[in-house]
Amino acid sequence: MGNQPVSDELAQRASSLGVEFVRATLLERKVIFFRAQNLSE
């Protein structure tokens, strides 16, 4: 993957999704949450 931490598809969606992009990034990177966290604005 080199210096690009996310897939090309996810990177293309970044500018238009805002918070939903953050959530998708965390899911793709398999970030572990120890409790449910509200990711809305």
PQR file of N, CA, C, O and H, with PARSE charges and radii, in Angstrom:
ATOM      1  N   MET A   1       0.814  -1.210   0.000 -0.4000 1.5000
ATOM      2  CA  MET A   1       0.000   0.000   0.000 -0.0000 2.0000
ATOM      3  C   MET A   1       0.852   1.267   0.000  0.5500 1.7000
ATOM      4  O   MET A   1       0.345   2.343  -0.316 -0.5500 1.4000
ATOM      5  N   GLY A   2       2.109   1.166   0.340 -0.4000 1.5000
ATOM      6  CA  GLY A   2       2.977   2.335   0.318 -0.0000 2.0000
ATOM      7  C   GLY A   2       2.560   3.400   1.312  0.5500 1.7000
ATOM      8  O   GLY A   2       2.291   3.101   2.476 -0.5500 1.4000
ATOM      9  H   GLY A   2       2.522   0.292   0.596  0.4000 1.0000
ATOM     10  N   ASN A   3       2.506   4.643   0.857 -0.4000 1.5000
ATOM     11  CA  ASN A   3       2.150   5.758   1.727 -0.0000 2.0000
ATOM     12  C   ASN A   3       0.660   6.037   1.770  0.5500 1.7000
ATOM     13  O   ASN A   3       0.228   6.965   2.453 -0.5500 1.4000
ATOM     14  H   ASN A   3       2.725   4.885  -0.089  0.4000 1.0000
ATOM     15  N   GLN A   4      -0.129   5.258   1.060 -0.4000 1.5000
ATOM     16  CA  GLN A   4      -1.578   5.461   1.051 -0.0000 2.0000
ATOM     17  C   GLN A   4      -2.218   4.494   2.049  0.5500 1.7000
ATOM     18  O   GLN A   4      -2.250   3.288   1.807 -0.5500 1.4000
ATOM     19  H   GLN A   4       0.223   4.504   0.505  0.4000 1.0000
ATOM     20  N   PRO A   5      -2.731   5.020   3.178 -0.5600 1.5000
ATOM     21  CA  PRO A   5      -3.227   4.154   4.244  0.2800 2.0000
ATOM     22  C   PRO A   5      -4.595   3.525   3.983  0.5500 1.7000
ATOM     23  O   PRO A   5      -5.017   2.641   4.729 -0.5500 1.4000
ATOM     24  N   VAL A   6      -5.285   3.961   2.947 -0.4000 1.5000
ATOM     25  CA  VAL A   6      -6.605   3.400   2.634 -0.0000 2.0000
ATOM     26  C   VAL A   6      -6.669   3.006   1.165  0.5500 1.7000
ATOM     27  O   VAL A   6      -5.812   3.390   0.368 -0.5500 1.4000
ATOM     28  H   VAL A   6      -4.942   4.678   2.341  0.4000 1.0000
ATOM     29  N   SER A   7      -7.689   2.239   0.818 -0.4000 1.5000
ATOM     30  CA  SER A   7      -7.849   1.806  -0.569 -0.0000 2.0000
ATOM     31  C   SER A   7      -8.184   2.986  -1.483  0.5500 1.7000
ATOM     32  O   SER A   7      -8.648   4.030  -1.023 -0.5500 1.4000
ATOM     33  H   SER A   7      -8.385   1.928   1.465  0.4000 1.0000
ATOM     34  N   ASP A   8      -7.943   2.805  -2.776 -0.4000 1.5000
ATOM     35  CA  ASP A   8      -8.263   3.861  -3.745 -0.0000 2.0000
ATOM     36  C   ASP A   8      -9.739   4.228  -3.700  0.5500 1.7000
ATOM     37  O   ASP A   8     -10.096   5.404  -3.766 -0.5500 1.4000
ATOM     38  H   ASP A   8      -7.566   1.958  -3.150  0.4000 1.0000
ATOM     39  N   GLU A   9     -10.597   3.210  -3.586 -0.4000 1.5000
ATOM     40  CA  GLU A   9     -12.042   3.461  -3.544 -0.0000 2.0000
ATOM     41  C   GLU A   9     -12.405   4.345  -2.364  0.5500 1.7000
ATOM     42  O   GLU A   9     -13.179   5.292  -2.511 -0.5500 1.4000
ATOM     43  H   GLU A   9     -10.306   2.255  -3.532  0.4000 1.0000
ATOM     44  N   LEU A  10     -11.856   4.047  -1.197 -0.4000 1.5000
ATOM     45  CA  LEU A  10     -12.160   4.840  -0.011 -0.0000 2.0000
ATOM     46  C   LEU A  10     -11.601   6.253  -0.140  0.5500 1.7000
ATOM     47  O   LEU A  10     -12.251   7.213   0.273 -0.5500 1.4000
ATOM     48  H   LEU A  10     -11.227   3.279  -1.077  0.4000 1.0000
ATOM     49  N   ALA A  11     -10.426   6.390  -0.697 -0.4000 1.5000
ATOM     50  CA  ALA A  11      -9.821   7.708  -0.874 -0.0000 2.0000
ATOM     51  C   ALA A  11     -10.667   8.592  -1.792  0.5500 1.7000
ATOM     52  O   ALA A  11     -10.772   9.797  -1.560 -0.5500 1.4000
ATOM     53  H   ALA A  11      -9.898   5.610  -1.033  0.4000 1.0000
ATOM     54  N   GLN A  12     -11.263   8.015  -2.822 -0.4000 1.5000
ATOM     55  CA  GLN A  12     -12.094   8.783  -3.750 -0.0000 2.0000
ATOM     56  C   GLN A  12     -13.371   9.294  -3.088  0.5500 1.7000
ATOM     57  O   GLN A  12     -13.925  10.309  -3.511 -0.5500 1.4000
ATOM     58  H   GLN A  12     -11.177   7.037  -3.011  0.4000 1.0000
ATOM     59  N   ARG A  13     -13.839   8.597  -2.053 -0.4000 1.5000
ATOM     60  CA  ARG A  13     -15.072   8.993  -1.370 -0.0000 2.0000
ATOM     61  C   ARG A  13     -14.834  10.036  -0.281  0.5500 1.7000
ATOM     62  O   ARG A  13     -15.790  10.589   0.263 -0.5500 1.4000
ATOM     63  H   ARG A  13     -13.389   7.773  -1.710  0.4000 1.0000
ATOM     64  N   ALA A  14     -13.574  10.311   0.041 -0.4000 1.5000
ATOM     65  CA  ALA A  14     -13.221  11.135   1.201 -0.0000 2.0000
ATOM     66  C   ALA A  14     -13.852  12.525   1.189  0.5500 1.7000
ATOM     67  O   ALA A  14     -14.408  12.957   2.199 -0.5500 1.4000
ATOM     68  H   ALA A  14     -12.797   9.863  -0.401  0.4000 1.0000
ATOM     69  N   SER A  15     -13.774  13.228   0.068 -0.4000 1.5000
ATOM     70  CA  SER A  15     -14.182  14.631   0.047 -0.0000 2.0000
ATOM     71  C   SER A  15     -15.685  14.840   0.162  0.5500 1.7000
ATOM     72  O   SER A  15     -16.121  15.929   0.538 -0.5500 1.4000
ATOM     73  H   SER A  15     -13.322  12.877  -0.752  0.4000 1.0000
ATOM     74  N   SER A  16     -16.489  13.830  -0.149 -0.4000 1.5000
ATOM     75  CA  SER A  16     -17.937  14.045  -0.172 -0.0000 2.0000
ATOM     76  C   SER A  16     -18.690  13.435   1.003  0.5500 1.7000
ATOM     77  O   SER A  16     -19.885  13.690   1.154 -0.5500 1.4000
ATOM     78  H   SER A  16     -16.136  12.946  -0.454  0.4000 1.0000
ATOM     79  N   LEU A  17     -18.034  12.640   1.835 -0.4000 1.5000
ATOM     80  CA  LEU A  17     -18.783  11.914   2.856 -0.0000 2.0000
ATOM     81  C   LEU A  17     -18.636  12.447   4.280  0.5500 1.7000
ATOM     82  O   LEU A  17     -19.476  12.147   5.129 -0.5500 1.4000
ATOM     83  H   LEU A  17     -17.064  12.432   1.713  0.4000 1.0000
ATOM     84  N   GLY A  18     -17.616  13.212   4.560 -0.4000 1.5000
ATOM     85  CA  GLY A  18     -17.463  13.779   5.895 -0.0000 2.0000
ATOM     86  C   GLY A  18     -17.342  12.717   6.982  0.5500 1.7000
ATOM     87  O   GLY A  18     -16.449  11.872   6.934 -0.5500 1.4000
ATOM     88  H   GLY A  18     -16.934  13.456   3.871  0.4000 1.0000
ATOM     89  N   VAL A  19     -18.246  12.763   7.963 -0.4000 1.5000
ATOM     90  CA  VAL A  19     -18.206  11.842   9.102 -0.0000 2.0000
ATOM     91  C   VAL A  19     -18.346  10.394   8.654  0.5500 1.7000
ATOM     92  O   VAL A  19     -17.696   9.507   9.207 -0.5500 1.4000
ATOM     93  H   VAL A  19     -18.972  13.450   8.002  0.4000 1.0000
ATOM     94  N   GLU A  20     -19.179  10.152   7.669 -0.4000 1.5000
ATOM     95  CA  GLU A  20     -19.340   8.783   7.162 -0.0000 2.0000
ATOM     96  C   GLU A  20     -18.015   8.256   6.607  0.5500 1.7000
ATOM     97  O   GLU A  20     -17.724   7.066   6.724 -0.5500 1.4000
ATOM     98  H   GLU A  20     -19.707  10.872   7.220  0.4000 1.0000
ATOM     99  N   PHE A  21     -17.220   9.130   6.009 -0.4000 1.5000
ATOM    100  CA  PHE A  21     -15.892   8.720   5.531 -0.0000 2.0000
ATOM    101  C   PHE A  21     -14.993   8.315   6.694  0.5500 1.7000
ATOM    102  O   PHE A  21     -14.268   7.323   6.613 -0.5500 1.4000
ATOM    103  H   PHE A  21     -17.457  10.097   5.913  0.4000 1.0000
ATOM    104  N   VAL A  22     -15.047   9.085   7.768 -0.4000 1.5000
ATOM    105  CA  VAL A  22     -14.244   8.754   8.952 -0.0000 2.0000
ATOM    106  C   VAL A  22     -14.623   7.374   9.469  0.5500 1.7000
ATOM    107  O   VAL A  22     -13.756   6.559   9.782 -0.5500 1.4000
ATOM    108  H   VAL A  22     -15.636   9.890   7.834  0.4000 1.0000
ATOM    109  N   ARG A  23     -15.915   7.122   9.556 -0.4000 1.5000
ATOM    110  CA  ARG A  23     -16.388   5.820  10.035 -0.0000 2.0000
ATOM    111  C   ARG A  23     -15.921   4.698   9.107  0.5500 1.7000
ATOM    112  O   ARG A  23     -15.437   3.667   9.574 -0.5500 1.4000
ATOM    113  H   ARG A  23     -16.619   7.785   9.302  0.4000 1.0000
ATOM    114  N   ALA A  24     -16.066   4.896   7.801 -0.4000 1.5000
ATOM    115  CA  ALA A  24     -15.652   3.882   6.829 -0.0000 2.0000
ATOM    116  C   ALA A  24     -14.146   3.626   6.908  0.5500 1.7000
ATOM    117  O   ALA A  24     -13.692   2.489   6.781 -0.5500 1.4000
ATOM    118  H   ALA A  24     -16.459   5.733   7.422  0.4000 1.0000
ATOM    119  N   THR A  25     -13.378   4.700   7.118 -0.4000 1.5000
ATOM    120  CA  THR A  25     -11.928   4.547   7.247 -0.0000 2.0000
ATOM    121  C   THR A  25     -11.576   3.708   8.463  0.5500 1.7000
ATOM    122  O   THR A  25     -10.738   2.810   8.386 -0.5500 1.4000
ATOM    123  H   THR A  25     -13.747   5.624   7.221  0.4000 1.0000
ATOM    124  N   LEU A  26     -12.217   4.006   9.582 -0.4000 1.5000
ATOM    125  CA  LEU A  26     -11.940   3.247  10.803 -0.0000 2.0000
ATOM    126  C   LEU A  26     -12.313   1.781  10.632  0.5500 1.7000
ATOM    127  O   LEU A  26     -11.597   0.896  11.100 -0.5500 1.4000
ATOM    128  H   LEU A  26     -12.897   4.736   9.644  0.4000 1.0000
ATOM    129  N   LEU A  27     -13.431   1.524   9.964 -0.4000 1.5000
ATOM    130  CA  LEU A  27     -13.847   0.142   9.733 -0.0000 2.0000
ATOM    131  C   LEU A  27     -12.865  -0.579   8.814  0.5500 1.7000
ATOM    132  O   LEU A  27     -12.512  -1.733   9.060 -0.5500 1.4000
ATOM    133  H   LEU A  27     -14.013   2.243   9.584  0.4000 1.0000
ATOM    134  N   GLU A  28     -12.425   0.100   7.755 -0.4000 1.5000
ATOM    135  CA  GLU A  28     -11.491  -0.524   6.817 -0.0000 2.0000
ATOM    136  C   GLU A  28     -10.150  -0.818   7.482  0.5500 1.7000
ATOM    137  O   GLU A  28      -9.531  -1.848   7.213 -0.5500 1.4000
ATOM    138  H   GLU A  28     -12.712   1.037   7.555  0.4000 1.0000
ATOM    139  N   ARG A  29      -9.711   0.071   8.336 -0.4000 1.5000
ATOM    140  CA  ARG A  29      -8.424  -0.098   9.008 -0.0000 2.0000
ATOM    141  C   ARG A  29      -8.530  -1.033  10.215  0.5500 1.7000
ATOM    142  O   ARG A  29      -7.542  -1.277  10.909 -0.5500 1.4000
ATOM    143  H   ARG A  29     -10.213   0.908   8.555  0.4000 1.0000
ATOM    144  N   LYS A  30      -9.735  -1.554  10.460 -0.4000 1.5000
ATOM    145  CA  LYS A  30      -9.982  -2.494  11.552 -0.0000 2.0000
ATOM    146  C   LYS A  30      -9.594  -1.921  12.917  0.5500 1.7000
ATOM    147  O   LYS A  30      -8.952  -2.586  13.730 -0.5500 1.4000
ATOM    148  H   LYS A  30     -10.538  -1.356   9.897  0.4000 1.0000
ATOM    149  N   VAL A  31     -10.001  -0.675  13.141 -0.4000 1.5000
ATOM    150  CA  VAL A  31      -9.784  -0.044  14.438 -0.0000 2.0000
ATOM    151  C   VAL A  31     -10.721  -0.689  15.450  0.5500 1.7000
ATOM    152  O   VAL A  31     -11.906  -0.880  15.174 -0.5500 1.4000
ATOM    153  H   VAL A  31     -10.523  -0.135  12.480  0.4000 1.0000
ATOM    154  N   ILE A  32     -10.194  -1.019  16.604 -0.4000 1.5000
ATOM    155  CA  ILE A  32     -10.985  -1.715  17.620 -0.0000 2.0000
ATOM    156  C   ILE A  32     -11.556  -0.698  18.601  0.5500 1.7000
ATOM    157  O   ILE A  32     -10.828   0.120  19.163 -0.5500 1.4000
ATOM    158  H   ILE A  32      -9.232  -0.863  16.828  0.4000 1.0000
ATOM    159  N   PHE A  33     -12.866  -0.762  18.796 -0.4000 1.5000
ATOM    160  CA  PHE A  33     -13.522   0.064  19.797 -0.0000 2.0000
ATOM    161  C   PHE A  33     -13.926  -0.822  20.964  0.5500 1.7000
ATOM    162  O   PHE A  33     -14.440  -1.922  20.762 -0.5500 1.4000
ATOM    163  H   PHE A  33     -13.458  -1.426  18.339  0.4000 1.0000
ATOM    164  N   PHE A  34     -13.702  -0.357  22.166 -0.4000 1.5000
ATOM    165  CA  PHE A  34     -14.019  -1.157  23.337 -0.0000 2.0000
ATOM    166  C   PHE A  34     -15.444  -0.936  23.820  0.5500 1.7000
ATOM    167  O   PHE A  34     -15.928  -1.662  24.688 -0.5500 1.4000
ATOM    168  H   PHE A  34     -13.285   0.536  22.330  0.4000 1.0000
ATOM    169  N   ARG A  35     -16.112   0.059  23.264 -0.4000 1.5000
ATOM    170  CA  ARG A  35     -17.530   0.277  23.541 -0.0000 2.0000
ATOM    171  C   ARG A  35     -18.119   1.003  22.340  0.5500 1.7000
ATOM    172  O   ARG A  35     -17.395   1.596  21.539 -0.5500 1.4000
ATOM    173  H   ARG A  35     -15.719   0.649  22.559  0.4000 1.0000
ATOM    174  N   ALA A  36     -19.426   0.948  22.227 -0.4000 1.5000
ATOM    175  CA  ALA A  36     -20.086   1.613  21.105 -0.0000 2.0000
ATOM    176  C   ALA A  36     -19.866   3.123  21.220  0.5500 1.7000
ATOM    177  O   ALA A  36     -20.056   3.705  22.288 -0.5500 1.4000
ATOM    178  H   ALA A  36     -20.014   0.466  22.877  0.4000 1.0000
ATOM    179  N   GLN A  37     -19.468   3.744  20.125 -0.4000 1.5000
ATOM    180  CA  GLN A  37     -19.240   5.179  20.122 -0.0000 2.0000
ATOM    181  C   GLN A  37     -20.056   5.817  19.012  0.5500 1.7000
ATOM    182  O   GLN A  37     -20.074   5.339  17.878 -0.5500 1.4000
ATOM    183  H   GLN A  37     -19.313   3.271  19.257  0.4000 1.0000
ATOM    184  N   ASN A  38     -20.725   6.898  19.357 -0.4000 1.5000
ATOM    185  CA  ASN A  38     -21.534   7.624  18.391 -0.0000 2.0000
ATOM    186  C   ASN A  38     -20.616   8.463  17.504  0.5500 1.7000
ATOM    187  O   ASN A  38     -19.916   9.349  17.995 -0.5500 1.4000
ATOM    188  H   ASN A  38     -20.711   7.286  20.278  0.4000 1.0000
ATOM    189  N   LEU A  39     -20.619   8.186  16.196 -0.4000 1.5000
ATOM    190  CA  LEU A  39     -19.739   8.910  15.280 -0.0000 2.0000
ATOM    191  C   LEU A  39     -20.462  10.025  14.526  0.5500 1.7000
ATOM    192  O   LEU A  39     -19.919  10.581  13.571 -0.5500 1.4000
ATOM    193  H   LEU A  39     -21.188   7.466  15.797  0.4000 1.0000
ATOM    194  N   SER A  40     -21.679  10.351  14.949 -0.4000 1.5000
ATOM    195  CA  SER A  40     -22.401  11.424  14.268 -0.0000 2.0000
ATOM    196  C   SER A  40     -21.865  12.775  14.734  0.5500 1.7000
ATOM    197  O   SER A  40     -21.172  12.868  15.747 -0.5500 1.4000
ATOM    198  H   SER A  40     -22.120   9.899  15.725  0.4000 1.0000
ATOM    199  N   GLU A  41     -22.198  13.817  13.978 -0.4000 1.5000
ATOM    200  CA  GLU A  41     -21.673  15.147  14.306 -0.0000 2.0000
ATOM    201  C   GLU A  41     -22.346  15.726  15.510  0.5500 1.7000
ATOM    202  O   GLU A  41     -22.023  16.840  15.923 -0.5500 1.4000
ATOM    203  H   GLU A  41     -22.761  13.742  13.155  0.4000 1.0000
TER
END
